[in-house]
């Protein structure tokens, strides 16, 4: 369940991720000036487009989550594909053989993907998945 609190100290549960929302599209400004400098020693800090900053514990990221999923399901990374649009997808894209970003992804993410598909608004991910499924069913 979602619980709204005025102060993080009011939470009894362990916090595994904190996302900070910047409605003025100025997350990048705060990321470099404030958040990264103060918290990077103990947390993974990722800029998510221009409105989000995500903080997780060191070593916690989507790439690690994919590794645990792959291990538990006995899937090899060269049998996996991943799609991303923001820097919080970097480790995930680096983990798999078939890495895609959508054309409206953060520019910094381009170096971590093999392929670029159409934007989210044009259903780029769905189009790639349909192509893959169609080609597998055709065989």
DOKEVO-413221 format. One record per residue (C-alpha): x, y, z; residue in one letter. Coordinates in pm, 1 decimal. Layout:
residues N
atom X X&Y Y&Z Z&residuo A
...
END
This chain:
residues 139
atom X 0.0&Y 0.0&Z 0.0&residuo X
atom X 106.0&Y 356.6&Z -65.1&residuo X
atom X 166.0&Y 560.3&Z 247.6&residuo X
atom X 211.5&Y 935.1&Z 238.6&residuo X
atom X 442.2&Y 1078.3&Z 502.9&residuo X
atom X 570.0&Y 1429.7&Z 557.8&residuo X
atom X 908.6&Y 1308.8&Z 678.5&residuo X
atom X 1110.2&Y 1001.4&Z 575.5&residuo X
atom X 1192.4&Y 939.2&Z 941.1&residuo X
atom X 826.4&Y 846.9&Z 993.8&residuo X
atom X 868.9&Y 522.7&Z 793.5&residuo X
atom X 912.3&Y 202.0&Z 989.7&residuo X
atom X 987.4&Y -5.3&Z 677.4&residuo X
atom X 1322.2&Y -28.9&Z 503.8&residuo X
atom X 1342.0&Y 214.1&Z 214.8&residuo X
atom X 1495.5&Y 48.9&Z -91.7&residuo X
atom X 1453.4&Y 332.4&Z -339.7&residuo X
atom X 1389.0&Y 701.4&Z -319.4&residuo X
atom X 1275.7&Y 900.0&Z -622.0&residuo X
atom X 1279.0&Y 1276.7&Z -612.4&residuo X
atom X 1043.9&Y 1453.1&Z -853.7&residuo X
atom X 1129.6&Y 1793.5&Z -1000.0&residuo X
atom X 814.3&Y 1924.2&Z -1171.6&residuo X
atom X 1002.4&Y 2223.3&Z -1312.7&residuo X
atom X 1216.8&Y 1992.1&Z -1533.0&residuo X
atom X 1529.6&Y 2095.3&Z -1341.7&residuo X
atom X 1642.3&Y 1763.9&Z -1194.3&residuo X
atom X 1970.9&Y 1781.6&Z -1387.4&residuo X
atom X 2062.3&Y 2107.5&Z -1215.1&residuo X
atom X 2005.5&Y 1963.4&Z -867.8&residuo X
atom X 2162.8&Y 1630.2&Z -959.7&residuo X
atom X 2507.0&Y 1776.2&Z -1024.5&residuo X
atom X 2500.5&Y 2064.1&Z -775.3&residuo X
atom X 2348.5&Y 1897.8&Z -471.8&residuo X
atom X 2237.7&Y 1537.1&Z -479.8&residuo X
atom X 2534.5&Y 1361.5&Z -642.2&residuo X
atom X 2794.0&Y 1542.6&Z -431.0&residuo X
atom X 2621.8&Y 1468.1&Z -100.6&residuo X
atom X 2493.2&Y 1114.4&Z -148.9&residuo X
atom X 2711.5&Y 931.2&Z -402.8&residuo X
atom X 2937.1&Y 776.7&Z -138.4&residuo X
atom X 2657.4&Y 559.0&Z 0.8&residuo X
atom X 2397.0&Y 544.1&Z -275.9&residuo X
atom X 2357.0&Y 478.0&Z -646.1&residuo X
atom X 2223.8&Y 803.1&Z -784.1&residuo X
atom X 2073.0&Y 822.4&Z -1129.7&residuo X
atom X 1924.3&Y 1107.8&Z -1325.4&residuo X
atom X 1597.9&Y 1003.1&Z -1486.6&residuo X
atom X 1530.0&Y 1247.6&Z -1768.3&residuo X
atom X 1472.6&Y 1602.6&Z -1650.5&residuo X
atom X 1223.0&Y 1541.2&Z -1372.4&residuo X
atom X 1352.6&Y 1247.0&Z -1165.0&residuo X
atom X 1650.0&Y 1162.7&Z -948.1&residuo X
atom X 1658.4&Y 805.9&Z -814.3&residuo X
atom X 1858.2&Y 692.6&Z -512.0&residuo X
atom X 1911.5&Y 325.9&Z -426.1&residuo X
atom X 2160.2&Y 137.2&Z -213.0&residuo X
atom X 2504.8&Y 83.0&Z -366.2&residuo X
atom X 2500.2&Y -209.7&Z -607.2&residuo X
atom X 2122.4&Y -203.5&Z -648.8&residuo X
atom X 2024.2&Y -147.9&Z -1010.4&residuo X
atom X 1825.5&Y -302.1&Z -1294.0&residuo X
atom X 2129.8&Y -490.1&Z -1425.8&residuo X
atom X 2173.2&Y -670.6&Z -1096.5&residuo X
atom X 1801.7&Y -746.1&Z -1085.8&residuo X
atom X 1823.4&Y -898.7&Z -1434.3&residuo X
atom X 2119.1&Y -1110.7&Z -1326.1&residuo X
atom X 1923.3&Y -1249.1&Z -1031.6&residuo X
atom X 1622.6&Y -1313.9&Z -1253.8&residuo X
atom X 1840.1&Y -1483.5&Z -1517.3&residuo X
atom X 2006.5&Y -1701.0&Z -1254.7&residuo X
atom X 1676.1&Y -1807.7&Z -1100.1&residuo X
atom X 1521.6&Y -1889.4&Z -1440.0&residuo X
atom X 1841.1&Y -2033.5&Z -1594.6&residuo X
atom X 1837.2&Y -1779.9&Z -1876.6&residuo X
atom X 2158.1&Y -1663.0&Z -2040.4&residuo X
atom X 2221.0&Y -1293.9&Z -2098.6&residuo X
atom X 2263.9&Y -1360.5&Z -2469.9&residuo X
atom X 1902.2&Y -1481.0&Z -2471.8&residuo X
atom X 1770.0&Y -1158.6&Z -2319.6&residuo X
atom X 1670.5&Y -820.3&Z -2450.7&residuo X
atom X 1613.9&Y -498.2&Z -2261.0&residuo X
atom X 1465.1&Y -159.8&Z -2341.8&residuo X
atom X 1551.9&Y 170.1&Z -2181.6&residuo X
atom X 1496.9&Y 542.0&Z -2196.4&residuo X
atom X 1683.1&Y 687.6&Z -1898.4&residuo X
atom X 2014.6&Y 643.8&Z -1720.4&residuo X
atom X 1858.0&Y 420.0&Z -1456.9&residuo X
atom X 1849.5&Y 160.5&Z -1737.9&residuo X
atom X 2226.2&Y 170.5&Z -1807.6&residuo X
atom X 2333.0&Y -141.4&Z -1616.2&residuo X
atom X 2036.7&Y -335.5&Z -1751.7&residuo X
atom X 2129.5&Y -247.6&Z -2110.1&residuo X
atom X 2491.9&Y -342.1&Z -2046.2&residuo X
atom X 2384.9&Y -681.9&Z -1912.2&residuo X
atom X 2197.4&Y -822.4&Z -2210.2&residuo X
atom X 2295.2&Y -912.9&Z -2563.0&residuo X
atom X 2007.2&Y -727.2&Z -2728.2&residuo X
atom X 1987.8&Y -377.6&Z -2582.9&residuo X
atom X 1750.0&Y -116.7&Z -2718.6&residuo X
atom X 1671.8&Y 240.8&Z -2638.1&residuo X
atom X 1377.5&Y 436.4&Z -2765.7&residuo X
atom X 1454.7&Y 731.0&Z -2990.7&residuo X
atom X 1339.4&Y 976.2&Z -2722.8&residuo X
atom X 1579.5&Y 831.1&Z -2463.0&residuo X
atom X 1832.8&Y 1042.0&Z -2277.2&residuo X
atom X 2124.2&Y 1119.5&Z -2508.7&residuo X
atom X 2376.0&Y 984.7&Z -2254.9&residuo X
atom X 2216.5&Y 640.0&Z -2280.0&residuo X
atom X 2293.5&Y 591.8&Z -2651.1&residuo X
atom X 2642.2&Y 454.4&Z -2590.5&residuo X
atom X 2500.8&Y 166.9&Z -2383.5&residuo X
atom X 2255.9&Y 29.1&Z -2639.3&residuo X
atom X 2304.8&Y -169.9&Z -2956.8&residuo X
atom X 1981.9&Y -61.2&Z -3119.8&residuo X
atom X 1745.4&Y 234.9&Z -3128.4&residuo X
atom X 1374.7&Y 185.5&Z -3183.0&residuo X
atom X 1092.3&Y 431.8&Z -3227.3&residuo X
atom X 982.1&Y 649.2&Z -2936.0&residuo X
atom X 748.4&Y 547.7&Z -2656.0&residuo X
atom X 475.9&Y 756.0&Z -2818.7&residuo X
atom X 510.2&Y 549.1&Z -3139.0&residuo X
atom X 507.9&Y 213.5&Z -2952.9&residuo X
atom X 871.9&Y 140.4&Z -3037.8&residuo X
atom X 914.9&Y -132.1&Z -2775.3&residuo X
atom X 594.0&Y -308.4&Z -2877.2&residuo X
atom X 698.9&Y -300.6&Z -3243.8&residuo X
atom X 1032.6&Y -468.9&Z -3167.3&residuo X
atom X 866.1&Y -731.2&Z -2949.1&residuo X
atom X 610.7&Y -802.6&Z -3222.2&residuo X
atom X 891.4&Y -842.6&Z -3478.6&residuo X
atom X 1079.0&Y -1085.1&Z -3255.4&residuo X
atom X 771.5&Y -1290.2&Z -3168.8&residuo X
atom X 656.4&Y -1294.7&Z -3531.1&residuo X
atom X 996.8&Y -1408.9&Z -3656.5&residuo X
atom X 1011.3&Y -1686.8&Z -3391.8&residuo X
atom X 660.3&Y -1809.7&Z -3482.6&residuo X
atom X 749.4&Y -1807.1&Z -3851.6&residuo X
atom X 1024.8&Y -2066.2&Z -3805.9&residuo X
END
